[in-house]
Every structure is written in C-alpha cells, then in structure tokens.
Amino acid sequence: MEHALAGPVCSRNLADLGAQVIKIERPGEGDFSRGYDQFVYGQSTYFVWLNRTKKSLGIDLKKKDAQDVMHRLMAHTDVLIQNLAPGVSKRMHLDYETLKKINPQIIVADITGYGEGGPLSGKKAYDMLIQAEAGVMSINGTPETPARVGLSLVDMATGMYTQNAVLAALFRRAQTGLGAHLQIAMFDAMAEWMMYPMYRYAYNGTIVPRNAMKNPNIAPYGGHATRDGIVIFSIQNEREWQSFCEITLGQPLLCNHKDYESNSMRIIHADALTQLIESHFSDKSTAEVVGLLDAAGIANGRLNDAKDLWHHPQLSARDKWREVTLPNQEKIRAVLPPVIFSDVEAQMGPVPELGEHTESILKELKYDEKQINELFKSGAVSGHRIKDGDT
C-alpha cells in the first residue's frame, strides 16, 4: 500500500530481487506519482522508474467488500509495506495488530514521516519537508542560500532502510517462525545521516558551513575551473598533496609552503589555494587536467549532467542497460540495479497499467466468476477485465 517514493523504492528493489510485488492502487487515480509528469512517452518519470515488474490491484479500501479482499490477500502475504498518511492503515483494519490475527507470520513495514509518539507523529511528511526539518538543507547550497538536495534523498534513504529491515525480518522468520512489525520514519533516516554535522555541533559548538562544491573539512576538495569547464577532485592525505604539487601543478616546493603544509592550514587558506590552482588550470582543457590528475593518482570526476550520464561509456561498456515495457507498450531503457549476482540477473519486468492485474489476483485468491463480477460492479475493485484470448 504505497505511493510516491519511499514505499515504491523498497518494493521495486525487492521486485528486482525476485519478489512478487502487488501494488494496491486507488481506482481512477492510482499511485499519485502516475500523474507527476508525462516525460516518458506520456508516462511519469517517477512511476516508470519505481514500479516496473509489479502487479497492480485496483481497489477502493473504503468499501466493505474491499476489506474482505485485502484480508484474504494478507492471509497469503509475506510482507506488507505501507507509507500511507498517519493512521490510515489502522482505520482500514490493515494495521499489524489486526493482520497478525489473520497471518501470525506476516511482516508489516510501516513507513511514516516522524514515527510514533512525539509532537510531530501525526504530521504529513514529504521529502523536501524532511530535508528542511532534519537540517539537510542547512548544510547544502551556497553560503548565501540553503538548498534542497536535487534528488529525493529522504525517500530513497527511507526506502533502502525499509528494504534492509524487511530482508532482516524475513531472515529472522526463517530461523524462528516469527513475524514482525517494522517502523521506519523518514525523519529518523535523515537524523542518522546527519550524525556527523550533529557531532560537530554537540562537541565543538560549530555548524558545518555551506560551501557549494567545496568540502568544509578537506582542501583542496571540490570543483575547480579549467579553460573549458569544471573538474572535481579530492586530496585525501599528505602523500596525495605532494604528488598533486609535483605532477599536476609542477610546483614541488608548494607542498611545504607554510600556508599549505597540512590539511588544517589548507582549509584556512582555501580561497587563496583555489585561486592558485585555477590559475594553473586556466590554459588547460578539462581533459588535460583530468590527465594530469590521473598521472598523479588523484581521484577526480567531471561535472556531468543527466544527458552525459545517459550516454556515459561506463554504463554501456559494462552492459548495464535493459529494455522495459510501459503500459502503452512503448519500450524504454533502464539501468540494471547496483547489486550484481554472479549467477542470476535482476527481474526487470513491465510497468503495470492501473488495475492491470486485479482480476487475475482475485482468481488466485479463489474468488469465483460471480463474486468477481459483483466486486467490480460494486466499485470495490477496478481495472482490466480478462477476455478470451488475453494472456
């Protein structure tokens, strides 16, 4: 029972690993991320990214008959993942306390914004709001302007923590037979990721400054202008600093300069050091600078955009692209998941149409033809009806 990102991130990753995922969707609208945009052959970028391989069950959870369908489904379900608004699953009688009476071994993962208890427990939450509330935006951006991280960082982190918890609960159940009630809060996920800025404040009394593409704790580290662009690189230790001075800059005496002889001193004089480096890079192309950094053994990268990544040779050289079918039968490319099994490839099935699998799921649950017709007629369920010749 999911929408938008945090729940779908978790279930899509589980589907990639081989799980049968049934997506519960409202009749008519479905997961509201279906309507975010129409950039992919008329389909939503978010939806096609996070919902391949899943089956879609169109069902109106407010209808009494729909609850019977859901309880019958839950009796045969390993895991229920839900990230609906606070309190909704309990009102629908789909909370853990209810479901464990139907299926004692069920694992229920409840994703919320702020967790149970506390002054914000009943508050709705979305990615950017949690980025703000948990302090993420305070350390991202320029010195003048805080900024949202451009990806849905909170949702993705929460979804991955949920996946990890689900797999752990399945492993525990295999050993003990016990089901589980898992509670994962978006705010908690970001509080965990914000620990090093919090430690700095708590034990040093200072706040991590916003430095755009610079690192507040290491110098040089970040973007540096070249003749025709920007290159990103990092010096991690004094051996690398010496190699950078000798090979990349061709200035071996610089490594012992009093203003730059240690990382602490380089942080103090970071602006002057950046000017010195960019002066040396000003007559060189990005490709030439990357070559000099590689020669010195300095980690570096180019400032690419989505277009550059789409055409990146690293993805094509490693055969990372696969084809996925959309509900309108258009074909798109999708990148294989980051985790690679040596003996089996991830499932990468089609993106479902809203309610595409409703009738087939009802038949799996042993509803007869008359009952199925009544469920569709009452509006308890909706979606594609199976006709002769359908597969």
C-alpha positions in Angstrom: 0.0 0.0 0.0 2.3 2.7 -1.3 2.6 5.9 -3.2 5.2 8.4 -4.4 8.7 7.3 -3.5 9.7 5.8 -0.1 7.5 2.7 -0.3 8.0 2.2 -4.0 11.8 2.4 -3.6 11.7 -0.5 -1.2 9.2 -2.7 -3.1 10.8 -2.0 -6.5 14.2 -3.2 -5.1 12.5 -6.3 -3.7 10.9 -6.9 -7.1 14.3 -6.7 -8.8 15.5 -9.4 -6.4 12.7 -11.7 -7.4 9.8 -10.9 -5.1 6.2 -10.9 -6.4 5.0 -7.4 -5.6 1.3 -6.5 -5.7 0.8 -2.7 -5.7 -2.5 -1.6 -4.1 -3.9 1.4 -6.0 -6.9 3.6 -5.8 -9.5 3.3 -8.6 -9.2 6.1 -11.1 -6.1 7.8 -9.8 -3.8 5.0 -8.6 -0.5 6.0 -7.1 -0.5 9.8 -7.4 3.0 9.7 -8.8 1.5 8.4 -12.0 0.5 12.0 -12.6 3.7 13.8 -11.7 4.7 14.4 -15.3 4.4 12.9 -18.8 8.1 12.9 -19.9 8.4 9.2 -20.8 6.1 8.6 -23.8 3.3 10.2 -21.9 4.1 8.3 -18.6 5.5 9.7 -15.4 9.3 9.6 -14.9 8.9 8.7 -11.2 6.4 6.0 -11.8 8.2 4.1 -14.6 11.4 4.3 -12.5 10.0 2.8 -9.4 7.2 0.4 -10.5 8.5 -2.0 -13.0 7.8 -5.7 -12.5 4.9 -5.0 -10.0 1.3 -6.2 -10.4 -1.4 -3.5 -9.9 -4.5 -4.3 -7.9 -7.1 -1.5 -8.3 -9.2 -1.5 -5.1 -11.2 1.0 -3.1 -10.2 0.4 0.5 -13.1 2.4 1.8 -15.6 -0.3 0.5 -16.5 -3.1 2.9 -16.1 -5.8 0.3 -12.6 -4.5 -0.4 -11.5 -5.2 3.1 -12.5 -8.8 2.7 -10.3 -8.9 -0.4 -7.4 -7.4 1.4 -7.7 -9.7 4.4 -7.9 -12.7 2.1 -4.8 -11.4 0.3 -3.0 -10.8 3.6 -3.5 -14.4 4.7 -1.1 -15.4 1.9 1.2 -12.4 2.1 4.8 -12.5 3.4 5.3 -8.7 3.8 3.0 -5.7 3.7 4.7 -2.3 3.1 2.7 0.8 3.6 3.5 4.5 3.5 0.0 6.0 3.6 -0.9 9.0 5.7 -0.7 8.5 9.5 -3.5 6.4 10.9 -4.9 5.3 7.5 -3.9 1.6 7.7 -5.5 1.3 11.2 -8.7 2.9 10.0 -8.8 0.4 7.2 -8.2 -2.6 9.6 -4.9 -3.3 7.9 -2.6 -2.5 10.8 -0.2 -5.1 12.3 -2.3 -5.9 15.3 -5.3 -6.8 13.0 -3.2 -8.6 10.4 -1.2 -10.8 12.7 -4.5 -12.4 13.8 -5.1 -13.4 10.2 -1.5 -14.3 9.4 0.7 -14.7 12.5 3.9 -14.8 10.4 3.2 -11.6 8.4 5.8 -8.9 8.4 4.3 -5.3 8.3 6.6 -2.4 7.5 5.0 1.0 8.4 6.8 4.0 6.8 5.9 7.3 8.4 7.2 10.8 8.4 8.1 11.2 12.0 7.5 7.9 13.7 5.0 7.1 16.5 5.0 9.4 19.5 6.3 12.9 19.8 4.8 16.2 18.8 5.1 15.6 15.0 3.8 12.0 14.9 0.6 12.8 13.1 2.1 15.3 10.7 2.2 14.6 6.9 5.7 14.5 5.5 7.3 14.8 2.1 10.9 14.6 1.0 11.7 18.3 0.9 9.9 19.0 4.2 12.0 16.4 6.0 15.2 17.7 4.3 14.3 21.0 5.9 13.2 19.7 9.3 16.2 17.3 9.7 18.7 20.0 8.8 19.8 18.6 5.5 19.1 21.8 3.6 21.1 23.8 6.2 24.3 22.2 5.0 23.5 22.1 1.3 23.7 25.0 -1.1 25.8 28.2 -1.2 27.0 30.3 1.8 24.1 32.7 1.0 21.3 30.2 0.2 20.4 26.8 1.6 19.1 24.4 -1.0 17.2 21.1 -1.4 19.3 18.2 -2.5 18.2 17.7 -6.1 17.3 14.0 -5.7 14.6 12.7 -3.4 17.2 11.9 -0.8 14.9 11.2 2.1 12.6 8.9 0.3 15.4 6.9 -1.2 17.2 6.6 2.1 14.0 5.5 3.9 13.1 3.0 1.2 16.5 1.4 1.4 16.4 1.2 5.2 12.9 -0.4 4.8 14.3 -2.9 2.3 17.1 -3.8 4.7 14.7 -4.2 7.6 12.3 -6.4 5.5 15.1 -8.7 4.5 16.4 -9.0 8.1 12.8 -9.8 9.2 12.4 -12.5 6.6 15.8 -14.0 7.6 14.7 -13.9 11.3 11.3 -15.5 10.4 13.1 -18.3 8.5 15.0 -19.1 11.7 12.3 -18.5 14.3 8.9 -18.5 12.6 8.2 -15.1 14.0 6.5 -12.3 12.0 7.5 -8.7 12.7 6.2 -5.1 12.9 8.7 -2.8 11.5 8.5 1.0 11.9 10.7 3.2 9.7 10.5 7.0 9.9 11.8 9.4 7.2 12.9 11.8 9.9 14.9 9.1 11.7 16.6 8.1 8.4 17.9 11.7 8.0 18.8 12.1 11.6 21.1 9.1 11.2 22.6 10.6 8.0 23.1 13.9 9.8 25.1 12.5 12.7 28.5 13.9 11.7 27.2 17.5 11.5 25.4 16.9 14.8 28.5 15.6 16.4 30.4 18.7 15.3 27.8 20.9 16.8 27.4 18.9 20.0 31.1 18.6 20.9 32.7 21.5 19.1 29.9 24.1 19.1 30.3 24.8 15.4 27.9 24.3 12.4 29.0 22.7 9.1 29.2 25.7 6.6 27.5 25.6 3.2 30.3 25.6 0.6 28.5 24.6 -2.6 31.0 22.3 -4.3 33.7 22.6 -1.7 34.3 20.4 1.3 34.3 22.2 4.7 36.8 19.7 6.2 39.2 18.9 3.3 41.2 21.1 0.9 41.6 21.1 -2.0 38.3 19.1 -2.5 35.6 20.2 -4.9 35.1 21.9 -8.3 37.9 23.8 -10.0 37.5 25.8 -13.2 39.5 24.8 -16.3 39.7 26.5 -19.7 36.5 24.9 -20.9 34.7 23.6 -17.8 35.0 22.3 -14.3 36.8 19.3 -12.8 36.1 17.8 -9.4 38.9 16.3 -7.4 40.0 15.5 -3.9 43.2 15.4 -1.9 42.8 12.9 0.9 46.2 12.8 2.6 49.7 14.4 2.5 51.1 11.8 0.1 48.5 12.9 -2.4 49.1 16.6 -1.7 52.8 16.1 -2.5 52.0 14.2 -5.7 49.5 16.8 -6.7 52.0 19.6 -6.3 54.8 17.7 -8.1 53.0 16.2 -11.0 49.7 18.0 -11.5 50.9 21.6 -10.7 54.6 21.1 -11.5 55.4 23.0 -8.3 57.1 20.6 -5.9 58.1 23.4 -3.4 54.4 24.3 -2.9 53.8 21.2 -0.8 55.9 22.6 2.0 54.6 26.1 1.8 53.6 27.3 5.3 50.1 28.1 4.2 49.5 24.7 2.7 51.7 22.3 4.6 48.8 20.5 6.3 45.1 20.0 5.6 44.2 22.3 8.5 46.3 25.1 7.0 44.9 24.4 3.6 41.4 24.8 5.0 42.3 28.2 6.5 43.7 29.4 3.2 41.3 27.5 0.9 40.3 30.6 -1.1 43.9 31.5 -2.0 44.6 27.9 -2.8 41.7 27.7 -5.1 42.8 30.8 -7.0 46.3 29.3 -7.3 45.1 26.0 -8.7 42.6 27.6 -11.1 45.3 30.0 -12.4 47.4 26.9 -13.3 44.3 25.2 -14.9 43.2 28.3 -16.8 45.0 27.5 -20.1 44.3 23.8 -19.9 41.2 21.9 -21.1 39.2 19.7 -18.7 40.5 16.6 -20.5 44.1 17.8 -20.0 43.6 18.5 -16.3 42.0 15.1 -15.8 45.1 13.5 -17.4 47.4 15.4 -15.0 45.3 14.3 -12.0 45.2 10.7 -13.2 49.0 10.8 -13.7 49.4 12.0 -10.1 47.0 9.3 -8.8 44.4 11.9 -7.6 40.7 10.9 -7.6 38.7 13.1 -9.9 35.5 13.3 -11.9 33.8 15.6 -14.4 30.8 17.8 -13.7 28.3 15.8 -15.8 24.6 16.3 -16.2 21.8 13.8 -16.9 22.5 13.9 -20.6 26.1 13.0 -20.0 25.1 10.1 -17.7 22.6 8.8 -20.2 25.4 8.4 -22.7 28.1 7.5 -20.2 30.6 4.9 -21.6 30.9 3.2 -18.2 27.3 2.1 -18.3 27.4 0.8 -21.9 30.8 -0.8 -21.6 29.5 -2.9 -18.7 26.2 -3.9 -20.4 24.1 -2.1 -17.7 21.1 -1.3 -19.9 18.0 -3.4 -20.3 14.6 -2.8 -22.0 11.4 -2.3 -20.0 7.8 -2.1 -21.4 5.4 0.7 -20.5 1.6 0.3 -20.1 1.2 1.9 -23.6 3.6 -0.8 -24.9 6.4 1.7 -25.6 9.9 0.4 -24.8 12.4 2.3 -22.7 15.9 1.7 -21.4 16.5 1.1 -17.7 19.7 0.6 -15.8 20.3 -2.7 -14.0 20.3 -2.4 -10.2 23.6 -1.7 -8.5 23.9 -5.1 -6.8 25.1 -7.8 -9.2 24.6 -11.5 -8.6 27.2 -13.6 -10.5 24.6 -16.3 -11.3 21.3 -14.6 -11.8 20.1 -11.3 -13.3 17.6 -8.9 -11.7 13.9 -9.1 -12.7 13.1 -6.1 -14.9 9.5 -6.7 -15.9 7.0 -4.2 -17.4 5.5 -1.2 -15.7 1.8 -2.0 -14.9 -1.3 -0.3 -16.1 -3.6 0.8 -13.2 -5.6 -2.2 -12.1 -4.0 -4.4 -14.8 -3.8 -7.5 -12.6 -7.0 -7.0 -10.5 -8.9 -9.9 -11.9 -6.0 -12.3 -12.1 -5.2 -11.7 -8.4 -8.8 -12.2 -7.4 -8.8 -15.6 -9.2 -5.6 -16.5 -7.4 -7.5 -15.7 -4.2 -10.2 -18.2 -5.2 -13.0 -15.8 -5.9 -15.4 -17.3 -8.4 -16.7 -15.5 -11.6 -19.9 -14.4 -9.9 -18.1 -12.9 -6.9 -15.6 -11.2 -9.2 -18.4 -9.6 -11.2 -20.0 -8.4 -8.0 -16.8 -6.8 -6.7 -16.3 -4.9 -10.0 -20.0 -3.9 -10.1 -19.9 -2.5 -6.5 -16.7 -0.5 -7.2 -14.8 -2.3 -4.6 -12.3 -3.2 -7.2 -11.4 -1.8 -10.6 -9.1 -2.5 -13.5 -8.6 -4.6 -16.5 -11.1 -7.4 -17.2 -9.7 -10.6 -18.7 -11.2 -11.5 -22.1 -10.9 -14.6 -24.2 -7.5 -14.6 -25.8 -5.9 -12.4 -23.1 -2.6 -13.6 -21.6 
